[in-house]
Amino acid sequence: QQYAEFVSTFSKVGIPSYLPHAFFIAGGALAVENAIKVAMDWKVQKNFAKGYKEEKGFKVLHFEKAFHGRTGYTLSLTNTLPDKTKWFAKFDWPRVSVPQVKFPLENKNLSSAIESEELSIAQIKKAFAENKDEICAIIVEPIQSEGGDNHLREEFLIQLRQLADENEAFLIFDEVQTGVGLTGKFWCHEHFSEKARPDIVAFGKKMQVCGILVGNKVDEIENNVFNIPSRINSTWGGNLVDMVRSTQILNIVHEDQLCENAAEVGTYLQEKLHSLAQKFDKMSNVRGRGLLTAFDFPEKEMRNKFISKGLENNVMFLGCGNQTIRFRPALCIEKQHIDLGIEVMEKILPSL
């Protein structure tokens, strides 16, 4: 009963109509693992239909500065801090540069972003050409979180969608960190048009329950993982206690309009950060979607000193990437709480 109630609530609040298949498991990395298994299974069977006699189609194209987990297949994708992956066995899968997008996204910054995107796209096309029928998926975070809150433009994601279709590959969005309302919409990819929709979304963290949502593309293969019992599986299929908790949280998110709150208060937070950046030139590249917001310092040492000063003033600031401060407030945060944090920042920044 609790399982069914969770699925019903999730369907009402957070499952888009274009992602009708669902699978639940414990852990965000395992969500990504099973997204990859869906794609592998589909691609290998596609290749059998083409006439291949041996299994082929296991490679996953991914990006520099990506974080997708620390287990199994995901070790071959994650490439942020070396300590998270070194000395563990990994596959040599195609890895391409991630576009460098700096804000404000205009003039020189825009030109540089487009040039960076063109380089990435060229590398992706080369990878598909050099690994004919071997790449089952492109996986990407709509905003690379641990890698430095690196934003991707809709125009780039549309090109990924096109390249995945042209090469019979899945487009997987890892929304373990960007999902569940923080960007002002339930899923970060909902900020983009239909032309940038993923085939699979991996989720976890704030959802309490982890898993994947999968689109109709998987049904191009009759014997796909959702039609073969236990093809992908776990003993509990997620945790029932997590599902009970998630049901209540999802109801609150929906009833209290917390996605809308994240959008409104997130805009307020970004405005405050822009104002600070005008006063303190050590702050740059203020960016964000909703409450998922960040800015950069000139170098890592200054960023780390800022974090230490924050703790001295009873405020915890989070770092990511090499020189970035990221904000991950609760969805129910109010503007008055933002003001308290900004006051501490105004106190700290002159001392750096």
Secondary structure, DSSP 8 states (H G I E B T S, - for coil): -HHHHHHHHHHHHT--TT--EEEEESSHHHHHHHHHHHHHHHHHHHHHHHT--S----EEEEETT----SSGGGGGT--SSGGGTTTS------EE------SS-SHHHHHHHHHHHHHHHHHHHHHHHHTTTTEEEEEE-SEETTTT-EE--HHHHHHHHHHHHHTT-EEEEE-TTTTTTTTSSSSGGGGS-GGG--SEEEE-GGGSSEEEEE-GGGGGSTT-TTTSTTSS--SSSS-HHHHHHHHHHHHHHHHTTHHHHHHHHHHHHHHHHHHHHHH-TT-EEEEEETTEEEEE-SSHHHHHHHHHHHHHTT---EEETTTEEEE---TT--HHHHHHHHHHHHHHGGG-
